[in-house]
Amino acid sequence: MANTKIEFLVKAPVKDELYLVGNIPALGEWNASKGVKLTYCAECGCYTASKLLPADTNVEFKVLAGKTWDAVEKGTWGEDVENHAFVAAKGTKVEVEVLNF
């Protein structure tokens, strides 16, 4: 199966380190210690990462403020939020906003 480049842009409260963790090997297979580190971009005000993911694959992920599930993203009132989901396709840019951790 061919891989395709996926760009992630995450708008979130500023933290020292943010990570993506998800359902496929390239995103750690839900193992927080294997999460993908995001880089803060002062120019765009977002955390970013680019990954090669298997094309036409259903991808789910969450954002962590550290390599632990104790720091998983939350909603406005501290509630759990649904997984972010998309199908990996050429040219995909995934943009999400995290309100709290």
Gaussian input, Z-matrix of N, CA and C with variables (Angstrom, degrees):
# hf/3-21g

backbone

0 1
 N
 C     1     B1
 C     2     B2     1     A1
 N     3     B3     2     A2     1     D1
 C     4     B4     3     A3     2     D2
 C     5     B5     4     A4     3     D3
 N     6     B6     5     A5     4     D4
 C     7     B7     6     A6     5     D5
 C     8     B8     7     A7     6     D6
 N     9     B9     8     A8     7     D7
 C    10    B10     9     A9     8     D8
 C    11    B11    10    A10     9     D9
 N    12    B12    11    A11    10    D10
 C    13    B13    12    A12    11    D11
 C    14    B14    13    A13    12    D12
 N    15    B15    14    A14    13    D13
 C    16    B16    15    A15    14    D14
 C    17    B17    16    A16    15    D15
 N    18    B18    17    A17    16    D16
 C    19    B19    18    A18    17    D17
 C    20    B20    19    A19    18    D18
 N    21    B21    20    A20    19    D19
 C    22    B22    21    A21    20    D20
 C    23    B23    22    A22    21    D21
 N    24    B24    23    A23    22    D22
 C    25    B25    24    A24    23    D23
 C    26    B26    25    A25    24    D24
 N    27    B27    26    A26    25    D25
 C    28    B28    27    A27    26    D26
 C    29    B29    28    A28    27    D27
 N    30    B30    29    A29    28    D28
 C    31    B31    30    A30    29    D29
 C    32    B32    31    A31    30    D30
 N    33    B33    32    A32    31    D31
 C    34    B34    33    A33    32    D32
 C    35    B35    34    A34    33    D33
 N    36    B36    35    A35    34    D34
 C    37    B37    36    A36    35    D35
 C    38    B38    37    A37    36    D36
 N    39    B39    38    A38    37    D37
 C    40    B40    39    A39    38    D38
 C    41    B41    40    A40    39    D39
 N    42    B42    41    A41    40    D40
 C    43    B43    42    A42    41    D41
 C    44    B44    43    A43    42    D42
 N    45    B45    44    A44    43    D43
 C    46    B46    45    A45    44    D44
 C    47    B47    46    A46    45    D45
 N    48    B48    47    A47    46    D46
 C    49    B49    48    A48    47    D47
 C    50    B50    49    A49    48    D48
 N    51    B51    50    A50    49    D49
 C    52    B52    51    A51    50    D50
 C    53    B53    52    A52    51    D51
 N    54    B54    53    A53    52    D52
 C    55    B55    54    A54    53    D53
 C    56    B56    55    A55    54    D54
 N    57    B57    56    A56    55    D55
 C    58    B58    57    A57    56    D56
 C    59    B59    58    A58    57    D57
 N    60    B60    59    A59    58    D58
 C    61    B61    60    A60    59    D59
 C    62    B62    61    A61    60    D60
 N    63    B63    62    A62    61    D61
 C    64    B64    63    A63    62    D62
 C    65    B65    64    A64    63    D63
 N    66    B66    65    A65    64    D64
 C    67    B67    66    A66    65    D65
 C    68    B68    67    A67    66    D66
 N    69    B69    68    A68    67    D67
 C    70    B70    69    A69    68    D68
 C    71    B71    70    A70    69    D69
 N    72    B72    71    A71    70    D70
 C    73    B73    72    A72    71    D71
 C    74    B74    73    A73    72    D72
 N    75    B75    74    A74    73    D73
 C    76    B76    75    A75    74    D74
 C    77    B77    76    A76    75    D75
 N    78    B78    77    A77    76    D76
 C    79    B79    78    A78    77    D77
 C    80    B80    79    A79    78    D78
 N    81    B81    80    A80    79    D79
 C    82    B82    81    A81    80    D80
 C    83    B83    82    A82    81    D81
 N    84    B84    83    A83    82    D82
 C    85    B85    84    A84    83    D83
 C    86    B86    85    A85    84    D84
 N    87    B87    86    A86    85    D85
 C    88    B88    87    A87    86    D86
 C    89    B89    88    A88    87    D87
 N    90    B90    89    A89    88    D88
 C    91    B91    90    A90    89    D89
 C    92    B92    91    A91    90    D90
 N    93    B93    92    A92    91    D91
 C    94    B94    93    A93    92    D92
 C    95    B95    94    A94    93    D93
 N    96    B96    95    A95    94    D94
 C    97    B97    96    A96    95    D95
 C    98    B98    97    A97    96    D96
 N    99    B99    98    A98    97    D97
 C   100   B100    99    A99    98    D98
 C   101   B101   100   A100    99    D99
 N   102   B102   101   A101   100   D100
 C   103   B103   102   A102   101   D101
 C   104   B104   103   A103   102   D102
 N   105   B105   104   A104   103   D103
 C   106   B106   105   A105   104   D104
 C   107   B107   106   A106   105   D105
 N   108   B108   107   A107   106   D106
 C   109   B109   108   A108   107   D107
 C   110   B110   109   A109   108   D108
 N   111   B111   110   A110   109   D109
 C   112   B112   111   A111   110   D110
 C   113   B113   112   A112   111   D111
 N   114   B114   113   A113   112   D112
 C   115   B115   114   A114   113   D113
 C   116   B116   115   A115   114   D114
 N   117   B117   116   A116   115   D115
 C   118   B118   117   A117   116   D116
 C   119   B119   118   A118   117   D117
 N   120   B120   119   A119   118   D118
 C   121   B121   120   A120   119   D119
 C   122   B122   121   A121   120   D120
 N   123   B123   122   A122   121   D121
 C   124   B124   123   A123   122   D122
 C   125   B125   124   A124   123   D123
 N   126   B126   125   A125   124   D124
 C   127   B127   126   A126   125   D125
 C   128   B128   127   A127   126   D126
 N   129   B129   128   A128   127   D127
 C   130   B130   129   A129   128   D128
 C   131   B131   130   A130   129   D129
 N   132   B132   131   A131   130   D130
 C   133   B133   132   A132   131   D131
 C   134   B134   133   A133   132   D132
 N   135   B135   134   A134   133   D133
 C   136   B136   135   A135   134   D134
 C   137   B137   136   A136   135   D135
 N   138   B138   137   A137   136   D136
 C   139   B139   138   A138   137   D137
 C   140   B140   139   A139   138   D138
 N   141   B141   140   A140   139   D139
 C   142   B142   141   A141   140   D140
 C   143   B143   142   A142   141   D141
 N   144   B144   143   A143   142   D142
 C   145   B145   144   A144   143   D143
 C   146   B146   145   A145   144   D144
 N   147   B147   146   A146   145   D145
 C   148   B148   147   A147   146   D146
 C   149   B149   148   A148   147   D147
 N   150   B150   149   A149   148   D148
 C   151   B151   150   A150   149   D149
 C   152   B152   151   A151   150   D150
 N   153   B153   152   A152   151   D151
 C   154   B154   153   A153   152   D152
 C   155   B155   154   A154   153   D153
 N   156   B156   155   A155   154   D154
 C   157   B157   156   A156   155   D155
 C   158   B158   157   A157   156   D156
 N   159   B159   158   A158   157   D157
 C   160   B160   159   A159   158   D158
 C   161   B161   160   A160   159   D159
 N   162   B162   161   A161   160   D160
 C   163   B163   162   A162   161   D161
 C   164   B164   163   A163   162   D162
 N   165   B165   164   A164   163   D163
 C   166   B166   165   A165   164   D164
 C   167   B167   166   A166   165   D165
 N   168   B168   167   A167   166   D166
 C   169   B169   168   A168   167   D167
 C   170   B170   169   A169   168   D168
 N   171   B171   170   A170   169   D169
 C   172   B172   171   A171   170   D170
 C   173   B173   172   A172   171   D171
 N   174   B174   173   A173   172   D172
 C   175   B175   174   A174   173   D173
 C   176   B176   175   A175   174   D174
 N   177   B177   176   A176   175   D175
 C   178   B178   177   A177   176   D176
 C   179   B179   178   A178   177   D177
 N   180   B180   179   A179   178   D178
 C   181   B181   180   A180   179   D179
 C   182   B182   181   A181   180   D180
 N   183   B183   182   A182   181   D181
 C   184   B184   183   A183   182   D182
 C   185   B185   184   A184   183   D183
 N   186   B186   185   A185   184   D184
 C   187   B187   186   A186   185   D185
 C   188   B188   187   A187   186   D186
 N   189   B189   188   A188   187   D187
 C   190   B190   189   A189   188   D188
 C   191   B191   190   A190   189   D189
 N   192   B192   191   A191   190   D190
 C   193   B193   192   A192   191   D191
 C   194   B194   193   A193   192   D192
 N   195   B195   194   A194   193   D193
 C   196   B196   195   A195   194   D194
 C   197   B197   196   A196   195   D195
 N   198   B198   197   A197   196   D196
 C   199   B199   198   A198   197   D197
 C   200   B200   199   A199   198   D198
 N   201   B201   200   A200   199   D199
 C   202   B202   201   A201   200   D200
 C   203   B203   202   A202   201   D201
 N   204   B204   203   A203   202   D202
 C   205   B205   204   A204   203   D203
 C   206   B206   205   A205   204   D204
 N   207   B207   206   A206   205   D205
 C   208   B208   207   A207   206   D206
 C   209   B209   208   A208   207   D207
 N   210   B210   209   A209   208   D208
 C   211   B211   210   A210   209   D209
 C   212   B212   211   A211   210   D210
 N   213   B213   212   A212   211   D211
 C   214   B214   213   A213   212   D212
 C   215   B215   214   A214   213   D213
 N   216   B216   215   A215   214   D214
 C   217   B217   216   A216   215   D215
 C   218   B218   217   A217   216   D216
 N   219   B219   218   A218   217   D217
 C   220   B220   219   A219   218   D218
 C   221   B221   220   A220   219   D219
 N   222   B222   221   A221   220   D220
 C   223   B223   222   A222   221   D221
 C   224   B224   223   A223   222   D222
 N   225   B225   224   A224   223   D223
 C   226   B226   225   A225   224   D224
 C   227   B227   226   A226   225   D225
 N   228   B228   227   A227   226   D226
 C   229   B229   228   A228   227   D227
 C   230   B230   229   A229   228   D228
 N   231   B231   230   A230   229   D229
 C   232   B232   231   A231   230   D230
 C   233   B233   232   A232   231   D231
 N   234   B234   233   A233   232   D232
 C   235   B235   234   A234   233   D233
 C   236   B236   235   A235   234   D234
 N   237   B237   236   A236   235   D235
 C   238   B238   237   A237   236   D236
 C   239   B239   238   A238   237   D237
 N   240   B240   239   A239   238   D238
 C   241   B241   240   A240   239   D239
 C   242   B242   241   A241   240   D240
 N   243   B243   242   A242   241   D241
 C   244   B244   243   A243   242   D242
 C   245   B245   244   A244   243   D243
 N   246   B246   245   A245   244   D244
 C   247   B247   246   A246   245   D245
 C   248   B248   247   A247   246   D246
 N   249   B249   248   A248   247   D247
 C   250   B250   249   A249   248   D248
 C   251   B251   250   A250   249   D249
 N   252   B252   251   A251   250   D250
 C   253   B253   252   A252   251   D251
 C   254   B254   253   A253   252   D252
 N   255   B255   254   A254   253   D253
 C   256   B256   255   A255   254   D254
 C   257   B257   256   A256   255   D255
 N   258   B258   257   A257   256   D256
 C   259   B259   258   A258   257   D257
 C   260   B260   259   A259   258   D258
 N   261   B261   260   A260   259   D259
 C   262   B262   261   A261   260   D260
 C   263   B263   262   A262   261   D261
 N   264   B264   263   A263   262   D262
 C   265   B265   264   A264   263   D263
 C   266   B266   265   A265   264   D264
 N   267   B267   266   A266   265   D265
 C   268   B268   267   A267   266   D266
 C   269   B269   268   A268   267   D267
 N   270   B270   269   A269   268   D268
 C   271   B271   270   A270   269   D269
 C   272   B272   271   A271   270   D270
 N   273   B273   272   A272   271   D271
 C   274   B274   273   A273   272   D272
 C   275   B275   274   A274   273   D273
 N   276   B276   275   A275   274   D274
 C   277   B277   276   A276   275   D275
 C   278   B278   277   A277   276   D276
 N   279   B279   278   A278   277   D277
 C   280   B280   279   A279   278   D278
 C   281   B281   280   A280   279   D279
 N   282   B282   281   A281   280   D280
 C   283   B283   282   A282   281   D281
 C   284   B284   283   A283   282   D282
 N   285   B285   284   A284   283   D283
 C   286   B286   285   A285   284   D284
 C   287   B287   286   A286   285   D285
 N   288   B288   287   A287   286   D286
 C   289   B289   288   A288   287   D287
 C   290   B290   289   A289   288   D288
 N   291   B291   290   A290   289   D289
 C   292   B292   291   A291   290   D290
 C   293   B293   292   A292   291   D291
 N   294   B294   293   A293   292   D292
 C   295   B295   294   A294   293   D293
 C   296   B296   295   A295   294   D294
 N   297   B297   296   A296   295   D295
 C   298   B298   297   A297   296   D296
 C   299   B299   298   A298   297   D297
 N   300   B300   299   A299   298   D298
 C   301   B301   300   A300   299   D299
 C   302   B302   301   A301   300   D300

   B1=1.4551
   B2=1.5255
   B3=1.3035
   B4=1.4648
   B5=1.5265
   B6=1.3080
   B7=1.4611
   B8=1.5183
   B9=1.3264
   B10=1.4587
   B11=1.5294
   B12=1.3229
   B13=1.4649
   B14=1.5169
   B15=1.3226
   B16=1.4598
   B17=1.5226
   B18=1.3293
   B19=1.4546
   B20=1.5214
   B21=1.3177
   B22=1.4604
   B23=1.5249
   B24=1.3301
   B25=1.4540
   B26=1.5245
   B27=1.3213
   B28=1.4611
   B29=1.5197
   B30=1.3289
   B31=1.4666
   B32=1.5280
   B33=1.3364
   B34=1.4621
   B35=1.5199
   B36=1.3509
   B37=1.4601
   B38=1.5280
   B39=1.3200
   B40=1.4590
   B41=1.5307
   B42=1.3082
   B43=1.4659
   B44=1.5182
   B45=1.3325
   B46=1.4664
   B47=1.5217
   B48=1.3192
   B49=1.4546
   B50=1.5176
   B51=1.3299
   B52=1.4582
   B53=1.5135
   B54=1.3375
   B55=1.4535
   B56=1.5233
   B57=1.3355
   B58=1.4610
   B59=1.5088
   B60=1.3243
   B61=1.4635
   B62=1.5213
   B63=1.3360
   B64=1.4643
   B65=1.5057
   B66=1.3240
   B67=1.4559
   B68=1.5235
   B69=1.3184
   B70=1.4658
   B71=1.5329
   B72=1.3396
   B73=1.4681
   B74=1.5265
   B75=1.3290
   B76=1.4666
   B77=1.5323
   B78=1.3371
   B79=1.4717
   B80=1.5267
   B81=1.3288
   B82=1.4582
   B83=1.5093
   B84=1.3171
   B85=1.4759
   B86=1.5291
   B87=1.3239
   B88=1.4708
   B89=1.5387
   B90=1.3289
   B91=1.4627
   B92=1.5318
   B93=1.3312
   B94=1.4675
   B95=1.5258
   B96=1.3238
   B97=1.4595
   B98=1.5294
   B99=1.3425
   B100=1.4664
   B101=1.5232
   B102=1.3247
   B103=1.4602
   B104=1.5225
   B105=1.3203
   B106=1.4676
   B107=1.5212
   B108=1.3161
   B109=1.4676
   B110=1.5237
   B111=1.3271
   B112=1.4576
   B113=1.5347
   B114=1.3214
   B115=1.4554
   B116=1.5220
   B117=1.3287
   B118=1.4638
   B119=1.5223
   B120=1.3195
   B121=1.4614
   B122=1.5251
   B123=1.3329
   B124=1.4643
   B125=1.5265
   B126=1.3223
   B127=1.4619
   B128=1.5283
   B129=1.3454
   B130=1.4729
   B131=1.5290
   B132=1.3499
   B133=1.4572
   B134=1.5131
   B135=1.3394
   B136=1.4676
   B137=1.5265
   B138=1.3052
   B139=1.4581
   B140=1.5242
   B141=1.3193
   B142=1.4540
   B143=1.5302
   B144=1.3243
   B145=1.4606
   B146=1.5137
   B147=1.3106
   B148=1.4647
   B149=1.5229
   B150=1.3190
   B151=1.4692
   B152=1.5125
   B153=1.3296
   B154=1.4609
   B155=1.5230
   B156=1.3191
   B157=1.4661
   B158=1.5199
   B159=1.3346
   B160=1.4624
   B161=1.5265
   B162=1.3341
   B163=1.4645
   B164=1.5200
   B165=1.3210
   B166=1.4638
   B167=1.5241
   B168=1.3261
   B169=1.4626
   B170=1.5164
   B171=1.3357
   B172=1.4627
   B173=1.5287
   B174=1.3055
   B175=1.4580
   B176=1.5210
   B177=1.3322
   B178=1.4607
   B179=1.5139
   B180=1.3450
   B181=1.4678
   B182=1.5155
   B183=1.3217
   B184=1.4570
   B185=1.5198
   B186=1.3391
   B187=1.4551
   B188=1.5295
   B189=1.3292
   B190=1.4624
   B191=1.5203
   B192=1.3295
   B193=1.4699
   B194=1.5276
   B195=1.2943
   B196=1.4568
   B197=1.5153
   B198=1.3038
   B199=1.4633
   B200=1.5304
   B201=1.3338
   B202=1.4537
   B203=1.5227
   B204=1.3271
   B205=1.4639
   B206=1.5234
   B207=1.3283
   B208=1.4670
   B209=1.5202
   B210=1.3413
   B211=1.4603
   B212=1.5278
   B213=1.3259
   B214=1.4634
   B215=1.5230
   B216=1.3221
   B217=1.4605
   B218=1.5297
   B219=1.3229
   B220=1.4656
   B221=1.5222
   B222=1.3094
   B223=1.4594
   B224=1.5124
   B225=1.3271
   B226=1.4614
   B227=1.5239
   B228=1.3305
   B229=1.4613
   B230=1.5234
   B231=1.3307
   B232=1.4632
   B233=1.5199
   B234=1.3406
   B235=1.4649
   B236=1.5365
   B237=1.3344
   B238=1.4581
   B239=1.5167
   B240=1.3208
   B241=1.4610
   B242=1.5216
   B243=1.3222
   B244=1.4565
   B245=1.5332
   B246=1.3274
   B247=1.4618
   B248=1.5203
   B249=1.3229
   B250=1.4586
   B251=1.5241
   B252=1.3189
   B253=1.4618
   B254=1.5200
   B255=1.3337
   B256=1.4625
   B257=1.5224
   B258=1.3137
   B259=1.4593
   B260=1.5234
   B261=1.3247
   B262=1.4659
   B263=1.5204
   B264=1.3204
   B265=1.4590
   B266=1.5247
   B267=1.3106
   B268=1.4611
   B269=1.5272
   B270=1.3398
   B271=1.4566
   B272=1.5224
   B273=1.3392
   B274=1.4658
   B275=1.5189
   B276=1.3255
   B277=1.4563
   B278=1.5206
   B279=1.3277
   B280=1.4577
   B281=1.5221
   B282=1.3277
   B283=1.4612
   B284=1.5211
   B285=1.3332
   B286=1.4635
   B287=1.5212
   B288=1.3311
   B289=1.4565
   B290=1.5154
   B291=1.3263
   B292=1.4612
   B293=1.5215
   B294=1.3269
   B295=1.4596
   B296=1.5230
   B297=1.3257
   B298=1.4782
   B299=1.5242
   B300=1.3196
   B301=1.4769
   B302=1.4990
   A1=108.91
   A2=116.74
   A3=121.97
   A4=111.05
   A5=114.75
   A6=120.39
   A7=109.85
   A8=115.07
   A9=120.76
   A10=108.87
   A11=116.31
   A12=121.46
   A13=109.88
   A14=114.94
   A15=122.50
   A16=107.99
   A17=116.24
   A18=121.02
   A19=109.44
   A20=115.93
   A21=122.31
   A22=108.53
   A23=116.73
   A24=123.05
   A25=107.32
   A26=116.21
   A27=121.26
   A28=109.26
   A29=115.31
   A30=120.91
   A31=105.49
   A32=116.28
   A33=120.08
   A34=109.89
   A35=116.24
   A36=119.17
   A37=108.24
   A38=117.44
   A39=120.56
   A40=110.83
   A41=114.73
   A42=123.61
   A43=107.94
   A44=116.99
   A45=120.15
   A46=111.23
   A47=116.52
   A48=120.61
   A49=110.06
   A50=116.10
   A51=121.55
   A52=108.97
   A53=115.27
   A54=121.79
   A55=110.38
   A56=115.31
   A57=122.19
   A58=107.13
   A59=116.98
   A60=120.94
   A61=106.81
   A62=115.16
   A63=117.98
   A64=114.31
   A65=114.69
   A66=122.33
   A67=115.15
   A68=118.78
   A69=120.36
   A70=109.84
   A71=117.60
   A72=119.72
   A73=114.40
   A74=118.39
   A75=121.23
   A76=112.83
   A77=117.03
   A78=121.90
   A79=111.98
   A80=117.11
   A81=121.21
   A82=117.34
   A83=119.24
   A84=122.87
   A85=112.50
   A86=116.04
   A87=125.35
   A88=113.17
   A89=117.69
   A90=121.84
   A91=107.07
   A92=116.35
   A93=121.08
   A94=112.60
   A95=118.07
   A96=120.67
   A97=112.29
   A98=117.63
   A99=121.75
   A100=112.00
   A101=116.30
   A102=120.80
   A103=112.56
   A104=115.77
   A105=123.59
   A106=108.98
   A107=116.24
   A108=120.46
   A109=110.64
   A110=115.12
   A111=122.33
   A112=109.24
   A113=116.29
   A114=122.22
   A115=108.67
   A116=116.24
   A117=119.43
   A118=110.18
   A119=116.33
   A120=123.48
   A121=107.40
   A122=117.00
   A123=120.83
   A124=111.11
   A125=116.76
   A126=121.38
   A127=112.14
   A128=116.63
   A129=119.36
   A130=112.56
   A131=117.61
   A132=121.03
   A133=113.73
   A134=116.85
   A135=121.94
   A136=110.23
   A137=114.68
   A138=121.65
   A139=106.55
   A140=117.26
   A141=120.26
   A142=112.42
   A143=114.46
   A144=122.93
   A145=107.84
   A146=116.31
   A147=122.51
   A148=107.18
   A149=115.82
   A150=120.77
   A151=109.49
   A152=115.82
   A153=121.34
   A154=106.61
   A155=116.23
   A156=121.64
   A157=108.73
   A158=117.05
   A159=120.06
   A160=110.75
   A161=115.70
   A162=120.98
   A163=110.92
   A164=116.14
   A165=124.46
   A166=113.84
   A167=116.08
   A168=121.64
   A169=109.60
   A170=116.71
   A171=121.47
   A172=107.72
   A173=115.71
   A174=121.40
   A175=109.03
   A176=115.52
   A177=122.19
   A178=107.46
   A179=116.26
   A180=119.30
   A181=110.85
   A182=114.41
   A183=123.72
   A184=107.90
   A185=116.07
   A186=122.65
   A187=107.75
   A188=115.85
   A189=122.20
   A190=109.51
   A191=117.05
   A192=122.26
   A193=107.98
   A194=116.75
   A195=124.53
   A196=108.01
   A197=116.74
   A198=120.13
   A199=111.10
   A200=115.00
   A201=120.74
   A202=109.58
   A203=116.28
   A204=120.43
   A205=111.48
   A206=118.34
   A207=120.82
   A208=111.00
   A209=116.89
   A210=121.82
   A211=111.57
   A212=117.13
   A213=120.41
   A214=110.39
   A215=116.05
   A216=121.25
   A217=111.67
   A218=115.22
   A219=122.87
   A220=109.84
   A221=115.69
   A222=121.73
   A223=111.58
   A224=115.51
   A225=122.87
   A226=112.89
   A227=116.84
   A228=121.59
   A229=112.27
   A230=117.40
   A231=121.36
   A232=113.48
   A233=116.27
   A234=119.87
   A235=110.69
   A236=115.77
   A237=120.97
   A238=109.56
   A239=117.23
   A240=122.30
   A241=109.41
   A242=115.33
   A243=121.36
   A244=110.17
   A245=115.91
   A246=120.46
   A247=109.05
   A248=116.50
   A249=121.22
   A250=105.61
   A251=118.06
   A252=120.87
   A253=110.82
   A254=115.60
   A255=122.40
   A256=108.73
   A257=116.09
   A258=122.00
   A259=106.87
   A260=117.00
   A261=121.07
   A262=110.34
   A263=115.97
   A264=122.23
   A265=108.44
   A266=116.19
   A267=121.80
   A268=110.39
   A269=114.88
   A270=120.29
   A271=115.27
   A272=116.98
   A273=119.12
   A274=111.35
   A275=115.03
   A276=122.67
   A277=105.72
   A278=116.30
   A279=121.92
   A280=108.27
   A281=116.06
   A282=121.18
   A283=109.30
   A284=116.21
   A285=120.38
   A286=109.48
   A287=114.71
   A288=120.72
   A289=108.26
   A290=115.09
   A291=122.38
   A292=107.21
   A293=116.79
   A294=119.80
   A295=113.41
   A296=116.66
   A297=121.60
   A298=109.92
   A299=114.25
   A300=121.54
   A301=108.92
   D1=133.42
   D2=-179.12
   D3=-74.06
   D4=148.72
   D5=175.67
   D6=-96.63
   D7=154.95
   D8=176.45
   D9=-135.53
   D10=145.41
   D11=-178.69
   D12=-77.93
   D13=127.74
   D14=177.76
   D15=-117.26
   D16=132.42
   D17=176.75
   D18=-103.74
   D19=132.31
   D20=177.75
   D21=-110.74
   D22=131.63
   D23=173.26
   D24=-126.69
   D25=119.32
   D26=-176.14
   D27=-120.33
   D28=118.21
   D29=173.80
   D30=-92.22
   D31=124.37
   D32=-174.84
   D33=-155.28
   D34=160.51
   D35=171.74
   D36=-56.58
   D37=139.58
   D38=-175.78
   D39=-64.16
   D40=126.67
   D41=177.77
   D42=-130.75
   D43=163.81
   D44=178.30
   D45=-61.87
   D46=-48.18
   D47=-177.75
   D48=-142.94
   D49=134.37
   D50=174.14
   D51=-120.92
   D52=149.02
   D53=-178.29
   D54=-135.38
   D55=152.41
   D56=168.99
   D57=-102.87
   D58=138.76
   D59=172.19
   D60=-137.74
   D61=135.94
   D62=-174.41
   D63=-149.53
   D64=-166.39
   D65=-168.84
   D66=-86.48
   D67=-3.33
   D68=-177.87
   D69=-117.74
   D70=159.46
   D71=-177.47
   D72=-53.50
   D73=-40.02
   D74=-178.58
   D75=-64.18
   D76=-17.83
   D77=177.84
   D78=-114.60
   D79=19.15
   D80=171.84
   D81=91.26
   D82=-0.90
   D83=-179.81
   D84=48.82
   D85=48.10
   D86=178.38
   D87=64.16
   D88=15.82
   D89=175.52
   D90=-96.05
   D91=107.61
   D92=-174.81
   D93=-56.16
   D94=-34.17
   D95=-178.58
   D96=-70.12
   D97=-11.81
   D98=178.92
   D99=-108.97
   D100=17.73
   D101=-178.80
   D102=-63.33
   D103=158.73
   D104=179.38
   D105=-92.32
   D106=120.98
   D107=-178.62
   D108=-71.79
   D109=135.02
   D110=174.99
   D111=-94.44
   D112=151.55
   D113=178.73
   D114=-110.60
   D115=133.23
   D116=179.42
   D117=-78.21
   D118=132.51
   D119=178.46
   D120=-111.43
   D121=105.34
   D122=-178.67
   D123=-63.29
   D124=-31.38
   D125=-178.65
   D126=-64.08
   D127=-44.00
   D128=-177.85
   D129=-99.94
   D130=-10.96
   D131=178.96
   D132=73.00
   D133=20.21
   D134=-179.67
   D135=-125.69
   D136=162.83
   D137=169.59
   D138=-93.15
   D139=138.24
   D140=-174.26
   D141=-132.26
   D142=157.56
   D143=171.62
   D144=-161.43
   D145=150.78
   D146=172.68
   D147=-122.70
   D148=135.39
   D149=-179.83
   D150=-137.01
   D151=147.29
   D152=170.32
   D153=-88.67
   D154=120.11
   D155=-179.68
   D156=-123.32
   D157=153.37
   D158=178.37
   D159=-61.55
   D160=126.67
   D161=-179.32
   D162=-61.31
   D163=147.57
   D164=177.52
   D165=63.20
   D166=24.92
   D167=179.04
   D168=-100.56
   D169=138.86
   D170=173.57
   D171=-76.02
   D172=122.16
   D173=-176.33
   D174=-117.74
   D175=135.15
   D176=173.01
   D177=-128.04
   D178=145.20
   D179=179.64
   D180=-157.10
   D181=166.32
   D182=172.22
   D183=-133.13
   D184=166.22
   D185=178.00
   D186=-108.73
   D187=135.12
   D188=178.83
   D189=-119.64
   D190=143.59
   D191=175.10
   D192=-97.71
   D193=56.10
   D194=-176.34
   D195=137.07
   D196=170.80
   D197=-176.74
   D198=-91.02
   D199=53.61
   D200=179.20
   D201=-151.21
   D202=147.19
   D203=178.15
   D204=-71.81
   D205=-11.91
   D206=175.53
   D207=-67.97
   D208=-15.06
   D209=-176.64
   D210=-115.65
   D211=31.59
   D212=-179.26
   D213=-75.64
   D214=151.04
   D215=-179.97
   D216=-58.75
   D217=149.83
   D218=179.68
   D219=-133.53
   D220=167.78
   D221=177.04
   D222=-83.12
   D223=-172.31
   D224=-176.89
   D225=-52.87
   D226=-42.50
   D227=-174.71
   D228=-102.99
   D229=19.52
   D230=179.13
   D231=83.51
   D232=10.59
   D233=-179.21
   D234=-80.76
   D235=157.56
   D236=174.64
   D237=-63.86
   D238=148.45
   D239=177.44
   D240=-118.67
   D241=155.93
   D242=177.94
   D243=-65.87
   D244=156.86
   D245=172.98
   D246=-62.37
   D247=146.14
   D248=168.95
   D249=-77.06
   D250=138.97
   D251=-176.51
   D252=-139.65
   D253=144.52
   D254=176.12
   D255=-162.46
   D256=167.66
   D257=174.39
   D258=-105.12
   D259=125.55
   D260=-178.50
   D261=-66.57
   D262=120.84
   D263=179.56
   D264=-143.45
   D265=154.15
   D266=-179.16
   D267=-53.21
   D268=132.31
   D269=177.02
   D270=81.58
   D271=6.38
   D272=-178.48
   D273=-69.59
   D274=132.01
   D275=173.09
   D276=-122.12
   D277=117.18
   D278=-177.08
   D279=-99.26
   D280=117.95
   D281=179.81
   D282=-116.14
   D283=125.18
   D284=178.34
   D285=-133.90
   D286=157.00
   D287=175.26
   D288=-121.86
   D289=128.28
   D290=177.45
   D291=-103.75
   D292=128.35
   D293=-177.15
   D294=-91.28
   D295=-36.68
   D296=-176.95
   D297=-151.39
   D298=165.71
   D299=171.36
   D300=-126.75

